[in-house]
């Protein structure tokens, strides 16, 4: 069997990449170790960013989403159960969110595969990557009891954190960064009408989130200790605790009912660099994991797939390798920006660390980095202002491409003129202001984007 691009993983990232490559005239084969029914049965992310929505529409996958999805103009944030404010993303940025479940996206992608007779091999076992550093890599796998070989020119690893693709990168090349948070999310799915908006709650009792999958399917989360057991949380206790973390005007609108799914998800952040090695490219959870705080997981995977499909199309269309060469750095810039915002809404009391940095792990990681040092994105010659802890702004810059990680310089907070202006504003105004403006960093005099640290009421 031969193809131009071998795609490992038949989830949303792998099938969307196959779809985009098909539209660009690039042949691909998808290998998935689970059955089609198992892939479609997973209940995952349900909030899509504007960029994801636009991409699905542009490639012909948005019809059902536009019919059944629920658009949002922004999100509501509640503080200490007493006050709340609405961040109107549509008003300030001209963008919207879309509540549309990953299960539905997977069904849409499978339908598109069937329509074009795409080559998708389910229950492909013992998948092994060979020769990723050569110009002619290949993949071996077992299907229906027979060993098969797939020759290709490129391999796209879209098989998630536990997949085989990342393992094909040598330990002396791969750099891994990880942070395990000392709490988890207890989530339930309920066939009840959701709140009209996505609502985050920062409360002394812990974080809470009210989200949705459809106009008749609600998704709610509570921050809980890691040793929490599902059997200790019957529906009645969950609803009571959820309402206690919201202001009364919001809690009174929550419609309760029996849960149809309940789970506890430990939270962690993980980033692997680089996202390319030889002819192997990583995308989605195979390269990075972020907590579901900002619904970034699926959206980051779609972003990776867009960059990679564009680069491959450019290679086969014009023979250019520039986008392929820049894929890893381009994708990682957005990944690191998302990692830093993962912890902001959680209550840092009893016992949540206020360290935003990720510790390096694995044989290829550099040691000796303080845990409180936030690690920045892999970029060259550009400074970015990011909050390290509440009230402190740090300027992170990479001096050269040969450096293993960006160097960090701490300055009295805030360091930027823009930061001083944001600090004088109230929490709602500061959040809106920082979303809509870029500024120059005073220490380095280079363009940057400000993101406010966790505001206080």
C-alpha positions as a printed NumPy array, in Angstrom:
array([[  0.   ,   0.   ,   0.   ],
       [  1.307,   3.461,  -0.929],
       [  0.263,   7.028,  -0.226],
       [  1.722,  10.497,   0.051],
       [  0.816,  11.122,   3.712],
       [  0.241,   8.409,   6.314],
       [ -1.996,   9.693,   9.113],
       [ -1.797,   7.87 ,  12.436],
       [ -5.044,   8.363,  14.356],
       [ -8.64 ,   8.562,  13.172],
       [ -9.996,  11.081,  15.657],
       [-11.047,  14.635,  14.736],
       [ -7.463,  15.757,  14.064],
       [ -6.581,  12.844,  11.788],
       [ -9.816,  12.825,   9.794],
       [ -9.856,  16.611,   9.404],
       [ -6.275,  16.531,   8.127],
       [ -7.237,  13.809,   5.644],
       [-10.219,  15.905,   4.492],
       [ -8.15 ,  19.073,   4.003],
       [ -5.422,  17.187,   2.151],
       [ -8.012,  15.615,  -0.147],
       [ -9.322,  19.058,  -1.05 ],
       [ -5.746,  20.101,  -1.868],
       [ -5.234,  17.063,  -4.089],
       [ -2.922,  15.225,  -1.663],
       [ -3.472,  11.512,  -1.105],
       [ -3.543,  10.072,   2.424],
       [ -4.343,   6.907,   4.375],
       [ -5.636,   7.005,   7.969],
       [ -4.737,   4.265,  10.471],
       [ -6.854,   4.022,  13.651],
       [ -6.419,   1.305,  16.283],
       [-10.023,   1.499,  17.588],
       [-13.252,   0.59 ,  15.85 ],
       [-15.374,   3.274,  14.236],
       [-18.101,   2.846,  16.866],
       [-15.595,   3.371,  19.695],
       [-14.234,   6.522,  18.101],
       [-17.704,   8.02 ,  17.666],
       [-18.836,   7.148,  21.191],
       [-16.33 ,   9.375,  22.99 ],
       [-17.876,  12.392,  24.744],
       [-15.346,  15.205,  24.586],
       [-15.006,  18.934,  24.003],
       [-18.001,  20.931,  22.849],
       [-16.974,  24.619,  22.495],
       [-15.461,  25.756,  19.188],
       [-13.57 ,  28.988,  18.628],
       [-14.293,  31.262,  15.683],
       [-11.259,  30.018,  13.783],
       [-12.385,  26.407,  14.097],
       [-15.909,  27.318,  13.014],
       [-14.613,  29.233,   9.994],
       [-12.365,  26.349,   8.953],
       [-15.167,  23.774,   9.187],
       [-17.415,  25.999,   7.094],
       [-14.746,  26.691,   4.489],
       [-14.055,  22.989,   3.909],
       [-17.724,  22.012,   3.628],
       [-18.21 ,  20.554,   7.118],
       [-20.281,  23.321,   8.673],
       [-23.854,  22.655,   7.511],
       [-24.939,  20.499,  10.45 ],
       [-22.961,  22.652,  12.882],
       [-24.827,  25.76 ,  11.734],
       [-28.163,  23.959,  12.106],
       [-27.604,  22.296,  15.473],
       [-24.82 ,  24.328,  17.107],
       [-25.473,  27.072,  19.616],
       [-23.474,  30.316,  19.037],
       [-22.256,  32.452,  21.946],
       [-21.247,  36.1  ,  21.931],
       [-18.947,  35.682,  24.925],
       [-18.712,  34.237,  28.411],
       [-19.758,  35.195,  31.91 ],
       [-17.369,  35.197,  34.867],
       [-18.541,  35.111,  38.483],
       [-16.282,  36.017,  41.406],
       [-16.613,  34.654,  44.955],
       [-20.28 ,  33.896,  44.367],
       [-21.162,  37.579,  44.679],
       [-20.678,  39.436,  41.428],
       [-20.321,  38.594,  37.756],
       [-19.543,  40.273,  34.467],
       [-19.948,  39.353,  30.82 ],
       [-16.954,  39.417,  28.457],
       [-18.548,  40.329,  25.145],
       [-16.133,  38.802,  22.645],
       [-18.372,  39.564,  19.688],
       [-18.595,  43.254,  20.574],
       [-14.879,  43.77 ,  21.174],
       [-13.349,  41.303,  18.702],
       [-16.145,  40.557,  16.247],
       [-15.9  ,  36.817,  17.015],
       [-18.195,  34.188,  18.532],
       [-17.998,  30.748,  20.118],
       [-20.013,  27.753,  18.977],
       [-21.278,  24.997,  21.287],
       [-21.116,  21.853,  19.149],
       [-19.985,  18.502,  20.521],
       [-16.924,  16.587,  19.371],
       [-19.146,  13.531,  18.907],
       [-21.087,  15.398,  16.225],
       [-17.875,  16.627,  14.587],
       [-16.604,  13.049,  14.451],
       [-19.845,  11.915,  12.817],
       [-19.587,  14.724,  10.248],
       [-15.997,  13.752,   9.435],
       [-16.903,  10.082,   9.027],
       [-19.759,  11.04 ,   6.721],
       [-17.344,  13.114,   4.617],
       [-14.928,  10.16 ,   4.479],
       [-17.707,   7.871,   3.271],
       [-18.765,  10.379,   0.617],
       [-15.287,  10.503,  -0.948],
       [-14.422,   6.83 ,  -0.288],
       [-11.47 ,   7.799,   1.863],
       [ -8.994,   5.124,   2.881],
       [ -9.476,   4.797,   6.647],
       [ -8.291,   1.575,   8.288],
       [ -9.942,   0.96 ,  11.668],
       [ -8.636,  -1.612,  14.151],
       [ -5.107,  -1.249,  12.805],
       [ -3.02 ,  -2.903,  15.53 ],
       [  0.693,  -2.862,  16.372],
       [  1.3  ,   0.3  ,  14.355],
       [  5.047,   0.962,  14.023],
       [  6.822,   3.871,  12.337],
       [ 10.016,   3.189,  10.378],
       [ 12.625,   5.462,   8.803],
       [ 11.131,   8.788,   9.911],
       [ 14.534,  10.432,   9.434],
       [ 14.801,   9.184,   5.855],
       [ 13.136,  10.464,   2.698],
       [ 11.136,   7.247,   2.36 ],
       [  9.49 ,   6.388,   5.681],
       [  6.941,   3.609,   6.034],
       [  4.473,   2.272,   8.579],
       [  3.739,  -1.346,   9.429],
       [  0.55 ,  -2.537,  11.133],
       [ -1.622,  -5.596,  11.652],
       [ -5.139,  -5.632,  10.228],
       [ -7.475,  -8.625,  10.096],
       [ -4.639, -10.797,  11.347],
       [ -2.236,  -9.86 ,   8.543],
       [  0.892,  -7.71 ,   8.696],
       [  0.713,  -4.857,   6.202],
       [  3.08 ,  -2.104,   5.094],
       [  2.209,   1.472,   4.137],
       [  4.861,   3.385,   2.162],
       [  4.628,   7.167,   2.247],
       [  6.565,  10.401,   2.024],
       [  5.331,  12.02 ,   5.26 ],
       [  3.787,  10.751,   8.493],
       [  1.31 ,  12.801,  10.54 ],
       [  1.019,  11.689,  14.163],
       [ -2.546,  12.496,  15.266],
       [ -2.906,   9.54 ,  17.645],
       [ -3.126,  11.349,  20.972],
       [ -0.978,  11.346,  24.079],
       [ -0.857,   7.558,  24.407],
       [ -0.168,   6.96 ,  20.718],
       [  2.951,   5.608,  19.066],
       [  3.925,   8.611,  16.94 ],
       [  5.695,  10.692,  19.582],
       [  7.603,   7.601,  20.747],
       [  9.307,   7.486,  17.336],
       [ 11.222,  10.694,  18.171],
       [ 14.585,   9.885,  19.82 ],
       [ 14.887,  10.731,  23.519],
       [ 17.884,  12.991,  22.876],
       [ 15.777,  15.084,  20.486],
       [ 12.408,  15.245,  22.239],
       [ 11.953,  17.846,  24.988],
       [  8.934,  17.293,  27.23 ],
       [  7.407,  19.713,  29.743],
       [  4.702,  18.724,  32.182],
       [  2.721,  20.094,  35.113],
       [  0.261,  17.98 ,  37.089],
       [ -2.219,  20.11 ,  39.013],
       [ -3.219,  19.165,  42.59 ],
       [ -6.919,  19.012,  41.758],
       [ -9.307,  17.574,  39.193],
       [-12.641,  18.282,  37.556],
       [-15.78 ,  16.399,  38.5  ],
       [-18.053,  16.679,  35.462],
       [-21.576,  15.559,  34.681],
       [-23.668,  15.49 ,  31.536],
       [-27.371,  16.091,  32.036],
       [-30.358,  16.152,  29.672],
       [-31.496,  19.522,  30.996],
       [-31.669,  22.971,  29.378],
       [-28.286,  24.72 ,  29.869],
       [-27.696,  28.294,  30.924],
       [-27.824,  30.733,  27.985],
       [-24.102,  31.549,  28.344],
       [-20.951,  29.704,  29.334],
       [-20.327,  30.729,  32.952],
       [-17.034,  30.426,  34.846],
       [-17.074,  30.734,  38.642],
       [-14.101,  31.507,  40.883],
       [-15.207,  30.803,  44.457],
       [-13.487,  30.078,  47.797],
       [-15.08 ,  26.611,  47.61 ],
       [-13.404,  26.008,  44.241],
       [-13.84 ,  26.549,  40.523],
       [-17.068,  25.742,  38.655],
       [-18.053,  25.815,  34.996],
       [-21.446,  25.748,  33.325],
       [-21.241,  24.729,  29.673],
       [-23.379,  22.882,  27.137],
       [-23.378,  20.338,  24.339],
       [-26.716,  21.301,  22.792],
       [-29.846,  23.295,  23.68 ],
       [-31.1  ,  20.235,  25.601],
       [-27.794,  18.836,  26.929],
       [-25.886,  20.521,  29.775],
       [-22.298,  20.022,  30.892],
       [-21.201,  21.131,  34.383],
       [-17.87 ,  20.881,  36.213],
       [-16.627,  21.277,  39.791],
       [-13.048,  21.593,  40.992],
       [-12.403,  18.752,  43.453],
       [ -9.397,  17.185,  45.254],
       [ -7.52 ,  14.453,  43.407],
       [ -8.643,  11.764,  45.873],
       [-12.333,  12.392,  45.124],
       [-14.42 ,   9.297,  44.326],
       [-17.395,   9.422,  41.96 ],
       [-19.494,   7.256,  44.277],
       [-19.2  ,   9.957,  46.965],
       [-20.925,  12.446,  44.672],
       [-24.556,  11.519,  43.996],
       [-26.484,  13.899,  41.765],
       [-28.147,  15.654,  44.682],
       [-24.808,  16.571,  46.274],
       [-23.355,  17.725,  42.953],
       [-26.228,  20.107,  42.166],
       [-26.167,  21.55 ,  45.7  ],
       [-22.435,  22.218,  45.557],
       [-22.639,  23.632,  42.015],
       [-25.272,  26.173,  43.005],
       [-23.291,  27.149,  46.101],
       [-20.415,  28.341,  43.893],
       [-22.543,  30.665,  41.771],
       [-24.268,  33.947,  42.678],
       [-27.939,  33.498,  43.543],
       [-29.221,  35.041,  40.303],
       [-27.244,  32.456,  38.294],
       [-27.811,  29.503,  40.631],
       [-31.576,  29.983,  40.515],
       [-31.531,  29.518,  36.718],
       [-29.678,  26.177,  36.773],
       [-32.076,  23.369,  35.85 ],
       [-31.23 ,  20.164,  37.691],
       [-31.961,  16.593,  36.678],
       [-30.507,  13.074,  36.505],
       [-26.982,  12.811,  35.117],
       [-26.382,  10.553,  32.114],
       [-22.567,  10.624,  32.442],
       [-20.275,  11.438,  35.358],
       [-16.484,  11.407,  35.484],
       [-13.449,  12.874,  37.238],
       [-10.634,  14.245,  35.088],
       [ -7.203,  14.936,  36.664],
       [ -5.803,  18.141,  35.183],
       [ -2.366,  18.386,  33.646],
       [ -0.427,  20.419,  31.116],
       [  2.03 ,  18.756,  28.769],
       [  4.044,  20.035,  25.813],
       [  6.49 ,  18.126,  23.624],
       [  9.033,  19.905,  21.44 ],
       [  9.741,  19.832,  18.564],
       [  6.532,  18.896,  16.762],
       [  8.529,  17.748,  13.738],
       [ 11.314,  15.195,  13.433],
       [ 12.438,  14.25 ,   9.95 ],
       [  9.36 ,  13.297,   7.962],
       [  7.2  ,  12.918,  11.088],
       [  4.857,  15.712,  12.191],
       [  2.893,  15.695,  15.454],
       [ -0.531,  17.31 ,  15.822],
       [ -3.079,  17.64 ,  18.617],
       [ -2.799,  15.628,  21.834],
       [  0.172,  13.713,  20.46 ],
       [  2.216,  16.885,  21.11 ],
       [  0.364,  18.8  ,  23.818],
       [ -2.327,  18.552,  26.463],
       [ -3.97 ,  21.483,  28.224],
       [ -6.616,  21.407,  30.963],
       [-10.154,  21.918,  29.619],
       [-10.448,  25.286,  31.37 ],
       [-10.598,  27.305,  28.166],
       [-11.822,  24.557,  25.81 ],
       [ -8.49 ,  24.75 ,  23.997],
       [ -7.76 ,  21.065,  23.356],
       [ -9.816,  20.45 ,  20.23 ],
       [ -9.267,  23.984,  18.967],
       [ -5.486,  23.627,  19.275],
       [ -5.67 ,  20.335,  17.385],
       [ -7.633,  22.007,  14.579],
       [ -5.069,  24.803,  14.497],
       [ -2.221,  22.269,  14.177],
       [ -4.051,  20.468,  11.387],
       [ -4.64 ,  23.692,   9.493],
       [ -0.95 ,  24.661,   9.643],
       [  0.146,  21.152,   8.649],
       [ -2.337,  20.742,   5.784],
       [ -1.342,  24.128,   4.393],
       [  2.336,  23.224,   4.593],
       [  1.854,  19.854,   2.875],
       [ -0.344,  21.396,   0.178],
       [  2.341,  24.031,  -0.435],
       [  4.992,  21.331,  -0.725],
       [  3.051,  19.252,  -3.254],
       [  1.707,  22.3  ,  -5.092],
       [  4.816,  24.478,  -5.381],
       [  7.614,  22.256,  -4.116],
       [  8.301,  24.656,  -1.24 ],
       [  9.465,  23.385,   2.164],
       [  9.338,  26.724,   3.996],
       [  5.993,  26.072,   5.706],
       [  6.992,  22.523,   6.602],
       [ 10.232,  23.798,   8.131],
       [  8.367,  26.418,  10.167],
       [  5.465,  24.187,  11.255],
       [  6.758,  23.304,  14.727],
       [  7.601,  26.852,  15.813],
       [  4.368,  28.195,  14.368],
       [  2.175,  25.657,  16.154],
       [  4.04 ,  25.883,  19.456],
       [  3.544,  29.645,  19.725],
       [ -0.189,  29.128,  20.119],
       [  0.237,  26.058,  22.323],
       [  2.371,  27.869,  24.905],
       [ -0.006,  30.828,  24.984],
       [ -2.856,  28.434,  25.816],
       [ -0.852,  26.607,  28.503],
       [ -0.311,  29.807,  30.464],
       [ -3.983,  30.629,  30.742],
       [ -5.053,  27.162,  31.915],
       [ -4.85 ,  27.778,  35.656],
       [ -6.235,  31.31 ,  35.881],
       [ -9.909,  30.599,  36.794],
       [ -9.158,  28.113,  39.588],
       [ -9.261,  28.976,  43.262],
       [ -5.653,  28.873,  44.546],
       [ -6.646,  27.944,  48.079],
       [ -6.402,  24.539,  49.736],
       [ -4.176,  23.378,  48.138],
       [ -3.546,  24.791,  44.645],
       [ -0.054,  25.853,  43.639],
       [  0.303,  29.317,  42.136],
       [  3.207,  28.198,  39.981],
       [  2.439,  28.584,  36.299],
       [  5.609,  26.97 ,  34.954],
       [  5.952,  23.433,  33.641],
       [  8.795,  21.224,  34.798],
       [ 10.873,  19.56 ,  32.084],
       [ 10.547,  15.772,  32.055],
       [ 12.132,  12.909,  30.157],
       [ 15.725,  12.183,  29.103],
       [ 15.815,  15.021,  26.593],
       [ 14.668,  17.723,  29.007],
       [ 16.971,  20.312,  30.556],
       [ 17.068,  20.173,  34.33 ],
       [ 17.583,  22.867,  36.927],
       [ 14.659,  25.104,  35.915],
       [ 12.846,  26.521,  38.958],
       [  9.236,  25.391,  39.149],
       [  7.996,  28.968,  39.526],
       [  9.679,  30.058,  36.293],
       [  7.092,  30.213,  33.516],
       [  8.365,  28.644,  30.322],
       [  7.711,  30.612,  27.183],
       [  6.943,  29.652,  23.599],
       [  9.666,  28.617,  21.197],
       [ 10.116,  31.766,  19.185],
       [ 13.106,  33.675,  17.908],
       [ 13.878,  37.31 ,  18.63 ],
       [ 10.431,  38.281,  19.863],
       [  9.293,  39.254,  23.336],
       [  5.976,  38.391,  24.886],
       [  4.53 ,  39.839,  28.079],
       [  2.783,  37.213,  30.185],
       [  1.754,  37.087,  33.848],
       [  3.776,  34.738,  36.061],
       [  1.781,  35.244,  39.258],
       [ -0.927,  37.705,  40.285],
       [  0.316,  41.286,  40.058],
       [  3.565,  40.355,  38.28 ],
       [  4.366,  40.684,  34.604],
       [  7.317,  38.903,  33.048],
       [  9.042,  39.454,  29.729],
       [ 10.023,  36.169,  28.102],
       [ 12.29 ,  36.197,  25.082],
       [ 14.394,  33.672,  23.217],
       [ 17.893,  34.837,  22.408],
       [ 18.676,  32.347,  19.646],
       [ 17.311,  29.257,  17.994],
       [ 20.068,  27.184,  19.57 ],
       [ 18.834,  27.9  ,  23.105],
       [ 16.999,  24.991,  24.666],
       [ 14.331,  27.178,  26.29 ],
       [ 13.624,  30.913,  26.404],
       [ 15.406,  32.94 ,  29.038],
       [ 13.235,  34.695,  31.576],
       [ 13.796,  38.207,  32.922],
       [ 11.798,  39.397,  35.916],
       [ 11.049,  43.085,  36.328],
       [  9.061,  45.021,  38.958],
       [  5.39 ,  44.593,  38.138],
       [  4.102,  45.749,  35.805],
       [  6.947,  46.26 ,  33.334],
       [  4.993,  47.639,  30.384],
       [  3.243,  50.952,  30.061],
       [  0.291,  48.921,  28.795],
       [  0.506,  46.757,  31.896],
       [  0.399,  49.789,  34.174],
       [ -2.681,  51.043,  32.346],
       [ -4.394,  47.66 ,  32.61 ],
       [ -3.594,  47.456,  36.317],
       [ -5.476,  50.692,  37.008],
       [ -8.666,  49.371,  35.461],
       [-11.339,  47.346,  37.164],
       [-11.305,  43.596,  36.543],
       [-13.977,  43.58 ,  33.794],
       [-12.537,  46.574,  31.975],
       [ -8.982,  45.251,  32.249],
       [ -9.983,  41.935,  30.731],
       [-11.781,  43.576,  27.816],
       [ -9.002,  46.121,  27.314],
       [ -6.218,  43.546,  27.217],
       [ -8.13 ,  41.348,  24.772],
       [ -8.344,  44.112,  22.215],
       [ -4.907,  45.771,  22.354],
       [ -1.292,  45.015,  21.709],
       [  1.543,  47.135,  23.093],
       [  5.307,  47.493,  23.139],
       [  7.224,  45.931,  26.015],
       [  9.202,  48.634,  27.819],
       [ 12.273,  46.495,  28.611],
       [ 12.746,  45.123,  25.099],
       [ 10.779,  47.609,  22.954],
       [  9.277,  44.846,  20.819],
       [  5.662,  44.108,  19.936],
       [  3.791,  41.952,  22.405],
       [  0.296,  40.889,  23.377],
       [ -0.859,  41.412,  26.916],
       [ -2.914,  38.874,  28.791],
       [ -4.124,  39.878,  32.267],
       [ -3.393,  37.672,  35.229],
       [ -6.266,  36.381,  37.345],
       [ -8.14 ,  39.579,  38.305],
       [ -9.484,  40.155,  41.781],
       [-12.91 ,  41.666,  42.511]])
